[in-house]
Amino acid sequence: MTIDYKNTPRSLRTREAIADRVAKINEPHVMELTNYVTQLRGRFPPKWEFPDFDPYDGGQNAELLFLMEKPGPMTSANGGVGSGFVSRNNDDPTAAAIFEFMVKAGIPREGMVLWNTVPGWNGSIAMDQEERREGRAEIPTLISLLPKLKGVVLVGPQAQQAEKQILELNLPVFLSSHPSPKIRSINRDLWDAIPLRWASAFDAIG
């Protein structure tokens, strides 16, 4: 049976699905973003891993940027555990929730791109002030690579620390809770509101 690697949650649990993504990272709509990630890898110490953008998202054609907080272990290509991509198809609960909420919000995949305010993974989900500061410093460069961008959704309280900076770039900002299992367990109302907030952001830029 053939698996639809694009439209199946957690599909990046297989080597075949990862190879499918790798084969597409230099397609025209994502090539400049792939080059940007390569530059990040050259500028930071080896302990940092910088996953690629998912070529099944809109890439440089995106009108809506979703900035999460920090890549997790399932974005890591080292050790054969993760995919090497920031993707809604990663094999973890948060990615599965992103997949579900994007569908519920009615946001076309080709019109959005997913990234993190701290763009690298260093083996820890914790973030210190230096990481946050260095991550925010990368935001103008990222946004310069998205010429069709109309708005930014900041997902989670850590990402929302970049609100002022993005507003200064003359882009509308929308705020959302983080779709992690922790939020679902401690505040179901916030969790249930996430796709509604995403849909509102998409409608606002339309």
Summary of the structure (lengths in Angstrom):
residues: 206
radius of gyration: 15.7
end to end distance: 37.8
largest distance: 49.4
contacts: 657
relative contact order: 0.16
helix: 48%
strand: 12%
